[in-house]
Amino acid sequence: MPALEALEKAAELVGGDRAEAYGDIYQNHKNIAMLWNGYLCNIDELKPEDVANLMELMKIARRKTGEFNADNYVDGAGYSGVALECREQEDNFNQSLGFSEDS
């Protein structure tokens, strides 16, 4: 897809379907920022689990504005599962190096 076509499609989505689905752009992103700021307040370095948790928070913020969209709930549950897998892999890796969950 040529760059210009991608930009035109993005502009169409932001002003059309996405605006209807997620409500006011500013309020939606303000909600996301507030949730992410709360989550990140005590984190020095992001891990894969944190990324999945932040994506789940984005879905939660989207539930608050715009029209009802069941996908936001399904996607949120999906990100929760991804976070779980990431955490388990991180724990398994740390255990293989001889670190406990408490270290």
Biopython code that builds the backbone (N, CA, C, O; Angstrom):
import numpy as np
from Bio.PDB.StructureBuilder import StructureBuilder

atoms = [
    (1, "MET", "N", (0.858, -1.173, 0.000)),
    (1, "MET", "CA", (0.000, 0.000, 0.000)),
    (1, "MET", "C", (0.901, 1.231, 0.000)),
    (1, "MET", "O", (1.777, 1.352, 0.856)),
    (2, "PRO", "N", (0.703, 2.126, -0.927)),
    (2, "PRO", "CA", (1.492, 3.363, -0.951)),
    (2, "PRO", "C", (1.226, 4.207, 0.299)),
    (2, "PRO", "O", (0.139, 4.153, 0.873)),
    (3, "ALA", "N", (2.216, 4.975, 0.707)),
    (3, "ALA", "CA", (2.128, 5.782, 1.924)),
    (3, "ALA", "C", (0.928, 6.726, 1.893)),
    (3, "ALA", "O", (0.222, 6.857, 2.893)),
    (4, "LEU", "N", (0.692, 7.378, 0.770)),
    (4, "LEU", "CA", (-0.420, 8.326, 0.673)),
    (4, "LEU", "C", (-1.756, 7.618, 0.896)),
    (4, "LEU", "O", (-2.637, 8.143, 1.577)),
    (5, "GLU", "N", (-1.900, 6.437, 0.324)),
    (5, "GLU", "CA", (-3.132, 5.669, 0.506)),
    (5, "GLU", "C", (-3.323, 5.276, 1.977)),
    (5, "GLU", "O", (-4.438, 5.319, 2.496)),
    (6, "ALA", "N", (-2.232, 4.894, 2.637)),
    (6, "ALA", "CA", (-2.301, 4.542, 4.056)),
    (6, "ALA", "C", (-2.732, 5.747, 4.888)),
    (6, "ALA", "O", (-3.553, 5.619, 5.796)),
    (7, "LEU", "N", (-2.179, 6.914, 4.577)),
    (7, "LEU", "CA", (-2.540, 8.129, 5.308)),
    (7, "LEU", "C", (-3.993, 8.517, 5.084)),
    (7, "LEU", "O", (-4.675, 8.938, 6.018)),
    (8, "GLU", "N", (-4.469, 8.378, 3.859)),
    (8, "GLU", "CA", (-5.867, 8.696, 3.568)),
    (8, "GLU", "C", (-6.807, 7.753, 4.315)),
    (8, "GLU", "O", (-7.831, 8.183, 4.846)),
    (9, "LYS", "N", (-6.455, 6.467, 4.355)),
    (9, "LYS", "CA", (-7.276, 5.489, 5.072)),
    (9, "LYS", "C", (-7.280, 5.795, 6.570)),
    (9, "LYS", "O", (-8.322, 5.719, 7.221)),
    (10, "ALA", "N", (-6.109, 6.141, 7.113)),
    (10, "ALA", "CA", (-6.014, 6.476, 8.537)),
    (10, "ALA", "C", (-6.887, 7.690, 8.859)),
    (10, "ALA", "O", (-7.596, 7.692, 9.865)),
    (11, "ALA", "N", (-6.840, 8.713, 8.019)),
    (11, "ALA", "CA", (-7.647, 9.914, 8.242)),
    (11, "ALA", "C", (-9.136, 9.584, 8.196)),
    (11, "ALA", "O", (-9.919, 10.122, 8.979)),
    (12, "GLU", "N", (-9.522, 8.706, 7.284)),
    (12, "GLU", "CA", (-10.913, 8.282, 7.173)),
    (12, "GLU", "C", (-11.371, 7.552, 8.440)),
    (12, "GLU", "O", (-12.477, 7.784, 8.928)),
    (13, "LEU", "N", (-10.526, 6.680, 8.962)),
    (13, "LEU", "CA", (-10.864, 5.920, 10.168)),
    (13, "LEU", "C", (-10.945, 6.813, 11.401)),
    (13, "LEU", "O", (-11.886, 6.710, 12.189)),
    (14, "VAL", "N", (-9.954, 7.690, 11.564)),
    (14, "VAL", "CA", (-9.918, 8.559, 12.744)),
    (14, "VAL", "C", (-11.134, 9.474, 12.787)),
    (14, "VAL", "O", (-11.683, 9.729, 13.859)),
    (15, "GLY", "N", (-11.549, 9.958, 11.652)),
    (15, "GLY", "CA", (-12.692, 10.863, 11.602)),
    (15, "GLY", "C", (-14.028, 10.167, 11.453)),
    (15, "GLY", "O", (-15.071, 10.804, 11.597)),
    (16, "GLY", "N", (-14.024, 8.867, 11.168)),
    (16, "GLY", "CA", (-15.269, 8.147, 10.912)),
    (16, "GLY", "C", (-15.536, 7.058, 11.924)),
    (16, "GLY", "O", (-15.971, 7.322, 13.045)),
    (17, "ASP", "N", (-15.267, 5.818, 11.511)),
    (17, "ASP", "CA", (-15.596, 4.651, 12.344)),
    (17, "ASP", "C", (-14.990, 4.726, 13.733)),
    (17, "ASP", "O", (-15.675, 4.454, 14.719)),
    (18, "ARG", "N", (-13.727, 5.088, 13.828)),
    (18, "ARG", "CA", (-13.065, 5.110, 15.133)),
    (18, "ARG", "C", (-13.660, 6.185, 16.035)),
    (18, "ARG", "O", (-13.821, 5.971, 17.237)),
    (19, "ALA", "N", (-13.982, 7.322, 15.469)),
    (19, "ALA", "CA", (-14.581, 8.403, 16.264)),
    (19, "ALA", "C", (-15.927, 7.959, 16.829)),
    (19, "ALA", "O", (-16.248, 8.253, 17.980)),
    (20, "GLU", "N", (-16.706, 7.257, 16.024)),
    (20, "GLU", "CA", (-18.004, 6.766, 16.501)),
    (20, "GLU", "C", (-17.819, 5.691, 17.564)),
    (20, "GLU", "O", (-18.533, 5.671, 18.567)),
    (21, "ALA", "N", (-16.864, 4.802, 17.344)),
    (21, "ALA", "CA", (-16.666, 3.671, 18.256)),
    (21, "ALA", "C", (-16.065, 4.085, 19.593)),
    (21, "ALA", "O", (-16.447, 3.554, 20.635)),
    (22, "TYR", "N", (-15.121, 5.033, 19.570)),
    (22, "TYR", "CA", (-14.369, 5.345, 20.786)),
    (22, "TYR", "C", (-14.656, 6.720, 21.356)),
    (22, "TYR", "O", (-14.080, 7.095, 22.377)),
    (23, "GLY", "N", (-15.524, 7.471, 20.727)),
    (23, "GLY", "CA", (-15.892, 8.778, 21.250)),
    (23, "GLY", "C", (-14.842, 9.845, 20.976)),
    (23, "GLY", "O", (-13.986, 9.690, 20.105)),
    (24, "ASP", "N", (-14.924, 10.907, 21.719)),
    (24, "ASP", "CA", (-14.044, 12.057, 21.553)),
    (24, "ASP", "C", (-12.577, 11.651, 21.669)),
    (24, "ASP", "O", (-12.186, 10.998, 22.637)),
    (25, "ILE", "N", (-11.774, 12.032, 20.695)),
    (25, "ILE", "CA", (-10.359, 11.656, 20.653)),
    (25, "ILE", "C", (-9.629, 12.121, 21.908)),
    (25, "ILE", "O", (-8.907, 11.344, 22.533)),
    (26, "TYR", "N", (-9.814, 13.381, 22.277)),
    (26, "TYR", "CA", (-9.111, 13.918, 23.436)),
    (26, "TYR", "C", (-9.500, 13.172, 24.708)),
    (26, "TYR", "O", (-8.628, 12.756, 25.471)),
    (27, "GLN", "N", (-10.795, 12.999, 24.944)),
    (27, "GLN", "CA", (-11.249, 12.341, 26.171)),
    (27, "GLN", "C", (-10.773, 10.888, 26.220)),
    (27, "GLN", "O", (-10.367, 10.406, 27.277)),
    (28, "ASN", "N", (-10.820, 10.197, 25.100)),
    (28, "ASN", "CA", (-10.358, 8.813, 25.037)),
    (28, "ASN", "C", (-8.884, 8.722, 25.428)),
    (28, "ASN", "O", (-8.498, 7.878, 26.237)),
    (29, "HIS", "N", (-8.075, 9.588, 24.854)),
    (29, "HIS", "CA", (-6.638, 9.544, 25.151)),
    (29, "HIS", "C", (-6.322, 10.074, 26.550)),
    (29, "HIS", "O", (-5.342, 9.656, 27.168)),
    (30, "LYS", "N", (-7.146, 10.986, 27.043)),
    (30, "LYS", "CA", (-6.991, 11.452, 28.424)),
    (30, "LYS", "C", (-7.251, 10.292, 29.388)),
    (30, "LYS", "O", (-6.513, 10.109, 30.355)),
    (31, "ASN", "N", (-8.293, 9.516, 29.125)),
    (31, "ASN", "CA", (-8.594, 8.344, 29.957)),
    (31, "ASN", "C", (-7.440, 7.337, 29.923)),
    (31, "ASN", "O", (-7.037, 6.811, 30.961)),
    (32, "ILE", "N", (-6.918, 7.078, 28.735)),
    (32, "ILE", "CA", (-5.787, 6.150, 28.592)),
    (32, "ILE", "C", (-4.591, 6.674, 29.376)),
    (32, "ILE", "O", (-3.943, 5.918, 30.100)),
    (33, "ALA", "N", (-4.295, 7.966, 29.235)),
    (33, "ALA", "CA", (-3.144, 8.559, 29.933)),
    (33, "ALA", "C", (-3.282, 8.440, 31.443)),
    (33, "ALA", "O", (-2.313, 8.120, 32.132)),
    (34, "MET", "N", (-4.478, 8.693, 31.962)),
    (34, "MET", "CA", (-4.673, 8.596, 33.417)),
    (34, "MET", "C", (-4.443, 7.157, 33.901)),
    (34, "MET", "O", (-3.787, 6.945, 34.920)),
    (35, "LEU", "N", (-4.975, 6.185, 33.182)),
    (35, "LEU", "CA", (-4.776, 4.788, 33.572)),
    (35, "LEU", "C", (-3.312, 4.385, 33.468)),
    (35, "LEU", "O", (-2.781, 3.726, 34.362)),
    (36, "TRP", "N", (-2.654, 4.780, 32.374)),
    (36, "TRP", "CA", (-1.245, 4.424, 32.190)),
    (36, "TRP", "C", (-0.360, 5.109, 33.230)),
    (36, "TRP", "O", (0.572, 4.492, 33.746)),
    (37, "ASN", "N", (-0.637, 6.376, 33.545)),
    (37, "ASN", "CA", (0.152, 7.077, 34.565)),
    (37, "ASN", "C", (0.041, 6.381, 35.922)),
    (37, "ASN", "O", (1.031, 6.236, 36.638)),
    (38, "GLY", "N", (-1.171, 5.956, 36.263)),
    (38, "GLY", "CA", (-1.347, 5.223, 37.513)),
    (38, "GLY", "C", (-0.575, 3.914, 37.509)),
    (38, "GLY", "O", (0.042, 3.550, 38.510)),
    (39, "TYR", "N", (-0.607, 3.222, 36.412)),
    (39, "TYR", "CA", (0.078, 1.934, 36.312)),
    (39, "TYR", "C", (1.600, 2.112, 36.370)),
    (39, "TYR", "O", (2.302, 1.329, 37.009)),
    (40, "LEU", "N", (2.091, 3.142, 35.700)),
    (40, "LEU", "CA", (3.544, 3.329, 35.546)),
    (40, "LEU", "C", (4.221, 4.033, 36.718)),
    (40, "LEU", "O", (5.444, 4.170, 36.720)),
    (41, "CYS", "N", (3.454, 4.484, 37.719)),
    (41, "CYS", "CA", (4.025, 5.345, 38.761)),
    (41, "CYS", "C", (5.188, 4.709, 39.514)),
    (41, "CYS", "O", (6.063, 5.443, 39.975)),
    (42, "ASN", "N", (5.249, 3.397, 39.665)),
    (42, "ASN", "CA", (6.337, 2.750, 40.414)),
    (42, "ASN", "C", (7.165, 1.796, 39.550)),
    (42, "ASN", "O", (7.816, 0.894, 40.076)),
    (43, "ILE", "N", (7.143, 1.986, 38.249)),
    (43, "ILE", "CA", (7.863, 1.079, 37.352)),
    (43, "ILE", "C", (9.044, 1.808, 36.735)),
    (43, "ILE", "O", (8.895, 2.874, 36.137)),
    (44, "ASP", "N", (10.235, 1.205, 36.894)),
    (44, "ASP", "CA", (11.444, 1.791, 36.314)),
    (44, "ASP", "C", (11.715, 1.260, 34.914)),
    (44, "ASP", "O", (12.223, 1.984, 34.058)),
    (45, "GLU", "N", (11.376, -0.003, 34.683)),
    (45, "GLU", "CA", (11.656, -0.627, 33.390)),
    (45, "GLU", "C", (10.473, -1.510, 33.008)),
    (45, "GLU", "O", (10.032, -2.351, 33.792)),
    (46, "LEU", "N", (9.967, -1.309, 31.797)),
    (46, "LEU", "CA", (8.832, -2.099, 31.338)),
    (46, "LEU", "C", (9.261, -3.515, 30.973)),
    (46, "LEU", "O", (10.329, -3.731, 30.399)),
    (47, "LYS", "N", (8.411, -4.466, 31.316)),
    (47, "LYS", "CA", (8.588, -5.865, 30.934)),
    (47, "LYS", "C", (7.458, -6.217, 29.977)),
    (47, "LYS", "O", (6.479, -5.476, 29.879)),
    (48, "PRO", "N", (7.577, -7.333, 29.273)),
    (48, "PRO", "CA", (6.500, -7.724, 28.353)),
    (48, "PRO", "C", (5.122, -7.783, 29.029)),
    (48, "PRO", "O", (4.123, -7.388, 28.427)),
    (49, "GLU", "N", (5.062, -8.268, 30.256)),
    (49, "GLU", "CA", (3.793, -8.315, 30.989)),
    (49, "GLU", "C", (3.203, -6.916, 31.132)),
    (49, "GLU", "O", (1.992, -6.736, 31.005)),
    (50, "ASP", "N", (4.057, -5.923, 31.395)),
    (50, "ASP", "CA", (3.582, -4.548, 31.560)),
    (50, "ASP", "C", (2.967, -4.020, 30.268)),
    (50, "ASP", "O", (1.951, -3.325, 30.297)),
    (51, "VAL", "N", (3.581, -4.350, 29.143)),
    (51, "VAL", "CA", (3.051, -3.893, 27.852)),
    (51, "VAL", "C", (1.644, -4.450, 27.638)),
    (51, "VAL", "O", (0.738, -3.721, 27.235)),
    (52, "ALA", "N", (1.465, -5.746, 27.909)),
    (52, "ALA", "CA", (0.138, -6.353, 27.763)),
    (52, "ALA", "C", (-0.853, -5.715, 28.734)),
    (52, "ALA", "O", (-2.004, -5.475, 28.371)),
    (53, "ASN", "N", (-0.420, -5.438, 29.965)),
    (53, "ASN", "CA", (-1.300, -4.786, 30.932)),
    (53, "ASN", "C", (-1.698, -3.386, 30.473)),
    (53, "ASN", "O", (-2.846, -2.979, 30.649)),
    (54, "LEU", "N", (-0.761, -2.653, 29.890)),
    (54, "LEU", "CA", (-1.072, -1.312, 29.381)),
    (54, "LEU", "C", (-2.066, -1.387, 28.224)),
    (54, "LEU", "O", (-2.958, -0.546, 28.113)),
    (55, "MET", "N", (-1.912, -2.385, 27.370)),
    (55, "MET", "CA", (-2.863, -2.537, 26.268)),
    (55, "MET", "C", (-4.259, -2.879, 26.809)),
    (55, "MET", "O", (-5.268, -2.412, 26.281)),
    (56, "GLU", "N", (-4.304, -3.698, 27.868)),
    (56, "GLU", "CA", (-5.595, -3.999, 28.490)),
    (56, "GLU", "C", (-6.210, -2.726, 29.077)),
    (56, "GLU", "O", (-7.418, -2.515, 28.964)),
    (57, "LEU", "N", (-5.394, -1.885, 29.698)),
    (57, "LEU", "CA", (-5.896, -0.618, 30.227)),
    (57, "LEU", "C", (-6.433, 0.280, 29.111)),
    (57, "LEU", "O", (-7.410, 1.002, 29.311)),
    (58, "MET", "N", (-5.796, 0.235, 27.935)),
    (58, "MET", "CA", (-6.305, 1.008, 26.802)),
    (58, "MET", "C", (-7.708, 0.535, 26.442)),
    (58, "MET", "O", (-8.592, 1.347, 26.170)),
    (59, "LYS", "N", (-7.907, -0.770, 26.442)),
    (59, "LYS", "CA", (-9.236, -1.310, 26.129)),
    (59, "LYS", "C", (-10.249, -0.899, 27.196)),
    (59, "LYS", "O", (-11.404, -0.610, 26.883)),
    (60, "ILE", "N", (-9.816, -0.872, 28.447)),
    (60, "ILE", "CA", (-10.700, -0.437, 29.534)),
    (60, "ILE", "C", (-11.086, 1.028, 29.327)),
    (60, "ILE", "O", (-12.249, 1.395, 29.499)),
    (61, "ALA", "N", (-10.117, 1.863, 28.959)),
    (61, "ALA", "CA", (-10.407, 3.285, 28.721)),
    (61, "ALA", "C", (-11.390, 3.447, 27.565)),
    (61, "ALA", "O", (-12.263, 4.314, 27.606)),
    (62, "ARG", "N", (-11.248, 2.617, 26.539)),
    (62, "ARG", "CA", (-12.148, 2.711, 25.387)),
    (62, "ARG", "C", (-13.574, 2.319, 25.758)),
    (62, "ARG", "O", (-14.526, 2.779, 25.127)),
    (63, "ARG", "N", (-13.731, 1.474, 26.775)),
    (63, "ARG", "CA", (-15.081, 1.089, 27.213)),
    (63, "ARG", "C", (-15.827, 2.279, 27.800)),
    (63, "ARG", "O", (-17.058, 2.309, 27.807)),
    (64, "LYS", "N", (-15.078, 3.252, 28.289)),
    (64, "LYS", "CA", (-15.667, 4.388, 28.997)),
    (64, "LYS", "C", (-16.240, 5.440, 28.046)),
    (64, "LYS", "O", (-17.174, 6.154, 28.412)),
    (65, "THR", "N", (-15.700, 5.546, 26.842)),
    (65, "THR", "CA", (-16.175, 6.552, 25.889)),
    (65, "THR", "C", (-16.672, 5.871, 24.618)),
    (65, "THR", "O", (-16.336, 4.717, 24.350)),
    (66, "GLY", "N", (-17.450, 6.571, 23.863)),
    (66, "GLY", "CA", (-17.936, 6.033, 22.594)),
    (66, "GLY", "C", (-19.056, 5.030, 22.773)),
    (66, "GLY", "O", (-19.649, 4.907, 23.844)),
    (67, "GLU", "N", (-19.325, 4.325, 21.704)),
    (67, "GLU", "CA", (-20.402, 3.340, 21.686)),
    (67, "GLU", "C", (-19.939, 2.033, 22.318)),
    (67, "GLU", "O", (-18.741, 1.765, 22.409)),
    (68, "PHE", "N", (-20.909, 1.216, 22.757)),
    (68, "PHE", "CA", (-20.592, -0.112, 23.261)),
    (68, "PHE", "C", (-19.961, -0.917, 22.135)),
    (68, "PHE", "O", (-20.461, -0.939, 21.010)),
    (69, "ASN", "N", (-18.849, -1.580, 22.459)),
    (69, "ASN", "CA", (-18.173, -2.439, 21.494)),
    (69, "ASN", "C", (-17.668, -3.664, 22.248)),
    (69, "ASN", "O", (-16.713, -3.576, 23.020)),
    (70, "ALA", "N", (-18.305, -4.795, 22.024)),
    (70, "ALA", "CA", (-17.935, -6.028, 22.724)),
    (70, "ALA", "C", (-16.468, -6.388, 22.500)),
    (70, "ALA", "O", (-15.851, -7.024, 23.355)),
    (71, "ASP", "N", (-15.909, -5.991, 21.370)),
    (71, "ASP", "CA", (-14.496, -6.291, 21.083)),
    (71, "ASP", "C", (-13.565, -5.724, 22.150)),
    (71, "ASP", "O", (-12.525, -6.316, 22.440)),
    (72, "ASN", "N", (-13.929, -4.579, 22.740)),
    (72, "ASN", "CA", (-13.077, -4.008, 23.781)),
    (72, "ASN", "C", (-12.993, -4.929, 24.994)),
    (72, "ASN", "O", (-11.964, -4.966, 25.669)),
    (73, "TYR", "N", (-14.046, -5.660, 25.274)),
    (73, "TYR", "CA", (-14.050, -6.615, 26.392)),
    (73, "TYR", "C", (-13.292, -7.883, 26.008)),
    (73, "TYR", "O", (-12.508, -8.406, 26.799)),
    (74, "VAL", "N", (-13.525, -8.367, 24.808)),
    (74, "VAL", "CA", (-12.838, -9.571, 24.334)),
    (74, "VAL", "C", (-11.346, -9.302, 24.205)),
    (74, "VAL", "O", (-10.526, -10.103, 24.656)),
    (75, "ASP", "N", (-10.992, -8.180, 23.592)),
    (75, "ASP", "CA", (-9.575, -7.830, 23.444)),
    (75, "ASP", "C", (-8.911, -7.637, 24.802)),
    (75, "ASP", "O", (-7.768, -8.048, 25.002)),
    (76, "GLY", "N", (-9.634, -7.006, 25.743)),
    (76, "GLY", "CA", (-9.092, -6.833, 27.094)),
    (76, "GLY", "C", (-8.797, -8.167, 27.749)),
    (76, "GLY", "O", (-7.754, -8.336, 28.380)),
    (77, "ALA", "N", (-9.711, -9.115, 27.601)),
    (77, "ALA", "CA", (-9.489, -10.461, 28.146)),
    (77, "ALA", "C", (-8.298, -11.114, 27.447)),
    (77, "ALA", "O", (-7.506, -11.812, 28.080)),
    (78, "GLY", "N", (-8.178, -10.884, 26.148)),
    (78, "GLY", "CA", (-7.042, -11.427, 25.408)),
    (78, "GLY", "C", (-5.720, -10.873, 25.920)),
    (78, "GLY", "O", (-4.758, -11.618, 26.103)),
    (79, "TYR", "N", (-5.674, -9.564, 26.151)),
    (79, "TYR", "CA", (-4.446, -8.964, 26.683)),
    (79, "TYR", "C", (-4.145, -9.465, 28.086)),
    (79, "TYR", "O", (-2.978, -9.597, 28.454)),
    (80, "SER", "N", (-5.176, -9.747, 28.874)),
    (80, "SER", "CA", (-4.962, -10.321, 30.197)),
    (80, "SER", "C", (-4.289, -11.685, 30.079)),
    (80, "SER", "O", (-3.371, -11.999, 30.836)),
    (81, "GLY", "N", (-4.748, -12.489, 29.131)),
    (81, "GLY", "CA", (-4.125, -13.790, 28.884)),
    (81, "GLY", "C", (-2.693, -13.660, 28.412)),
    (81, "GLY", "O", (-1.827, -14.433, 28.820)),
    (82, "VAL", "N", (-2.439, -12.682, 27.551)),
    (82, "VAL", "CA", (-1.078, -12.433, 27.069)),
    (82, "VAL", "C", (-0.180, -12.031, 28.240)),
    (82, "VAL", "O", (0.958, -12.488, 28.341)),
    (83, "ALA", "N", (-0.702, -11.170, 29.126)),
    (83, "ALA", "CA", (0.073, -10.750, 30.300)),
    (83, "ALA", "C", (0.433, -11.952, 31.167)),
    (83, "ALA", "O", (1.557, -12.061, 31.656)),
    (84, "LEU", "N", (-0.528, -12.851, 31.351)),
    (84, "LEU", "CA", (-0.278, -14.055, 32.140)),
    (84, "LEU", "C", (0.834, -14.892, 31.514)),
    (84, "LEU", "O", (1.756, -15.320, 32.208)),
    (85, "GLU", "N", (0.748, -15.125, 30.214)),
    (85, "GLU", "CA", (1.794, -15.907, 29.528)),
    (85, "GLU", "C", (3.154, -15.245, 29.651)),
    (85, "GLU", "O", (4.153, -15.914, 29.912)),
    (86, "CYS", "N", (3.195, -13.940, 29.464)),
    (86, "CYS", "CA", (4.469, -13.208, 29.569)),
    (86, "CYS", "C", (5.043, -13.347, 30.978)),
    (86, "CYS", "O", (6.241, -13.580, 31.142)),
    (87, "ARG", "N", (4.199, -13.207, 31.984)),
    (87, "ARG", "CA", (4.654, -13.314, 33.376)),
    (87, "ARG", "C", (5.190, -14.713, 33.660)),
    (87, "ARG", "O", (6.236, -14.869, 34.290)),
    (88, "GLU", "N", (4.468, -15.727, 33.191)),
    (88, "GLU", "CA", (4.916, -17.103, 33.409)),
    (88, "GLU", "C", (6.258, -17.363, 32.727)),
    (88, "GLU", "O", (7.133, -18.006, 33.306)),
    (89, "GLN", "N", (6.422, -16.870, 31.510)),
    (89, "GLN", "CA", (7.700, -17.053, 30.807)),
    (89, "GLN", "C", (8.829, -16.319, 31.518)),
    (89, "GLN", "O", (9.943, -16.834, 31.620)),
    (90, "GLU", "N", (8.544, -15.121, 32.008)),
    (90, "GLU", "CA", (9.543, -14.349, 32.759)),
    (90, "GLU", "C", (9.946, -15.100, 34.030)),
    (90, "GLU", "O", (11.129, -15.212, 34.348)),
    (91, "ASP", "N", (8.940, -15.614, 34.755)),
    (91, "ASP", "CA", (9.221, -16.371, 35.979)),
    (91, "ASP", "C", (10.022, -17.631, 35.681)),
    (91, "ASP", "O", (10.967, -17.949, 36.403)),
    (92, "ASN", "N", (9.651, -18.353, 34.620)),
    (92, "ASN", "CA", (10.387, -19.564, 34.244)),
    (92, "ASN", "C", (11.829, -19.247, 33.873)),
    (92, "ASN", "O", (12.749, -19.974, 34.247)),
    (93, "PHE", "N", (12.019, -18.159, 33.139)),
    (93, "PHE", "CA", (13.368, -17.744, 32.762)),
    (93, "PHE", "C", (14.188, -17.412, 34.002)),
    (93, "PHE", "O", (15.328, -17.858, 34.137)),
    (94, "ASN", "N", (13.603, -16.625, 34.913)),
    (94, "ASN", "CA", (14.314, -16.252, 36.143)),
    (94, "ASN", "C", (14.643, -17.471, 36.990)),
    (94, "ASN", "O", (15.726, -17.550, 37.568)),
    (95, "GLN", "N", (13.718, -18.421, 37.069)),
    (95, "GLN", "CA", (13.969, -19.644, 37.829)),
    (95, "GLN", "C", (15.093, -20.458, 37.198)),
    (95, "GLN", "O", (15.888, -21.070, 37.911)),
    (96, "SER", "N", (15.168, -20.470, 35.859)),
    (96, "SER", "CA", (16.237, -21.201, 35.188)),
    (96, "SER", "C", (17.609, -20.588, 35.479)),
    (96, "SER", "O", (18.636, -21.260, 35.384)),
    (97, "LEU", "N", (17.605, -19.310, 35.831)),
    (97, "LEU", "CA", (18.870, -18.623, 36.199)),
    (97, "LEU", "C", (19.146, -18.696, 37.687)),
    (97, "LEU", "O", (20.168, -18.201, 38.162)),
    (98, "GLY", "N", (18.220, -19.321, 38.432)),
    (98, "GLY", "CA", (18.395, -19.472, 39.874)),
    (98, "GLY", "C", (17.830, -18.349, 40.705)),
    (98, "GLY", "O", (18.114, -18.260, 41.900)),
    (99, "PHE", "N", (17.024, -17.476, 40.088)),
    (99, "PHE", "CA", (16.399, -16.387, 40.831)),
    (99, "PHE", "C", (15.009, -16.818, 41.279)),
    (99, "PHE", "O", (14.304, -17.520, 40.553)),
    (100, "SER", "N", (14.623, -16.398, 42.467)),
    (100, "SER", "CA", (13.265, -16.657, 42.927)),
    (100, "SER", "C", (12.400, -15.480, 42.547)),
    (100, "SER", "O", (12.906, -14.431, 42.146)),
    (101, "GLU", "N", (11.074, -15.653, 42.674)),
    (101, "GLU", "CA", (10.142, -14.564, 42.361)),
    (101, "GLU", "C", (10.344, -13.393, 43.304)),
    (101, "GLU", "O", (10.024, -12.258, 42.948)),
    (102, "ASP", "N", (10.869, -13.640, 44.505)),
    (102, "ASP", "CA", (11.041, -12.587, 45.500)),
    (102, "ASP", "C", (12.359, -11.828, 45.356)),
    (102, "ASP", "O", (12.546, -10.792, 45.995)),
    (103, "SER", "N", (13.293, -12.340, 44.506)),
    (103, "SER", "CA", (14.586, -11.656, 44.422)),
    (103, "SER", "C", (14.561, -10.480, 43.495)),
    (103, "SER", "O", (15.578, -9.807, 43.323)),
]
sb = StructureBuilder()
sb.init_structure("model")
sb.init_model(0)
sb.init_chain("A")
sb.init_seg("    ")
for serial, (resi, resn, name, xyz) in enumerate(atoms, 1):
    if name == "N":
        sb.init_residue(resn, " ", resi, " ")
    sb.init_atom(name, np.array(xyz, "f"), 0.0, 1.0, " ", f" {name:<3s}", serial, name[0])
structure = sb.get_structure()
